Amino acid sequence: MKVFANVTYSDVTAKITEFTPAGFVTTDPVINALYSVDNLAIYPEYSALHYRQGDVQLGCTYNFTPALYTTAQLGYQIFGDIYTSSSNVHPLGDQTGSVWSGALGMGYKF
């Protein structure tokens, strides 16, 4: 039996620091009818994103014969959404959460 494990942690920060929407001009009538550039100036505020994510995976593979095997895997993920806007209005909604996952399979090597 082969056993494997994987643990990862990510801490990601992203922000648009400079954005100038004043130069956005289009002559396309569909875009002009459906799209407004009025809110483009707040992109730097909305783009102040901060996420933390942890992943843990554990699994094993068992060979019944040299060709026939089974594999099982269990995983857990946790995601922390740390929004740093001064207005506390999150454009995407709070995405904090966690999930368990699992997989079981059979295989045959030709």
N, C-alpha and C positions, 0 to 999 in steps of 0.2 A: 504494500500500500504506500502510495506517495501522498504526503500531506503538504499543503501550501498555505501560506498566510501573507496578507498584504495590509499594511497600515499607511495611510497618507493623511496629511493635514495641509490645508491651503489657507492663506490669509491674503486676500486680494483687495486692492484699492484702485479705483479708476475715477478720473475726472477730466472733463473737457475744460481746459484752463482758459482758452481764448476761442471765441466764436463770433464771427461778424456776419449777421444775416442781411445786412443792408445791401450787399451786392447781388442778392438772389433775385433775378428777374427772368420771367419766362413769358413767351407769347402764346403758349399752348392754351387754348380756351378751356380745355377739360381740366388741366391742372389749376388754372386760375379760378375756375368755378368750384372745384372741390377742395382746394388746399389753401390755407392761409399761413402766411409767414409771421403773423402777429406774435405767436408764442415762441419763436425761435430764439429770442433774446434770453429766455430763462433756461436754455440748455445747460449752461455751466452749473446752475444751481441743481437741476435735476440729475446731472451726471455725477454728482458726488456720491459714488457707490462704494460700499465696503462689505465684503462677504467673508465669512469663515466657514470652511467645510472640512469635515472629517469623514474618512472612509475606513472601514474595517472589513476585510474579506477572509474567510477561512474555507478551505475545501480539501477534498481528497479524491484520489483516483485509485480504484481497486481493479486489478487484472484477474479475471476468472481464468483465462487462458492467455497465451501470448497475443492473441488477436482480439478476444472479447473482453471488454472492460466496462465499468460503470464509473460515473463521476458525480460528485455532489458538491454544492457550493452554497454558503450562507454569507450574506452581506448585510451591513448596517451603514447607513449614511445619515449624517446630521449636517444641517445647513443653517447657518446663522446670518441673517440679513441685518447689518448694522448701518442704518441709513444716517448720514450726518448732515442732512439739510437743516438750515436754520428755521425753515418754515414747517418742518416735520410733515410735509405732504409728500408721500412717496409715489412717484409716477407709476410704478409697476405693482404697488401693493406690497405688503410684508410677505416675504417669501421664506420665512423661517419655518423649519420643519424637519422631520426625520422619516426614514423609511427602512423597513426590513425587506430583504429580497432573498430568494432561494432558487436553486435550480438542481434538477436531478436528470441525469441522462445515461443512455447506454450507447456504446459504440463498438464498431468492429473494424479492425485494421485489415485492409486487403493486401 
